[in-house]
């Protein structure tokens, strides 16, 4: 999957790409579940839409990754950057 966004790519295809990039960035096995959801926020201090990536496993706690963009605007770099933030802030 390419890191560039094609205007003709559907939201389900973008969500699949985000899951793929997340799995690759975090070196996740098939035992992990990756979920991608887009949310709106009405508070004046938050962006209009953001994307939440949930990484779930029976082996440990669920981890949440937030990207302050709608799914359609996310590229591979956004996912890599968010995953790096998650890894930096995770307990050793």
DAMOGI-V581258 format. One record per pair of residues at least 6 apart in sequence whose C-alpha atoms are under 8 Angstrom apart, sorted by the first residue. I is the first residue (numbers start at 1). J is the second residue. Records with the same first field share a line. If there is no record, write none. Layout:
I: J, J
//
This chain:
1: 17
3: 75, 76, 77
4: 75, 76
5: 73, 74, 75
11: 71, 72
14: 71, 72
15: 36, 71
18: 36, 74, 75, 76, 79
19: 34, 35, 36
21: 76, 79, 80
22: 34, 79, 80, 83
23: 29, 34
25: 79, 80, 83
26: 83
31: 57
32: 55, 56, 57
33: 54, 55, 56, 57
34: 53, 54, 55, 56
35: 53, 54, 55
36: 51, 52, 53, 54
37: 51, 52, 53, 71
38: 49, 50, 51, 52, 70, 71
39: 49, 50, 51, 52
40: 48, 49, 50
41: 47, 48, 49, 50
42: 48
47: 68, 69
49: 68, 69, 70
50: 66, 67, 68, 69, 70, 71
51: 66, 67, 68, 69, 70, 71
52: 64, 65, 66, 67
53: 64, 65, 66
54: 62, 63, 64, 65
55: 62, 63, 64
56: 62, 63
65: 82, 83, 86
66: 82
67: 78, 79, 82
//
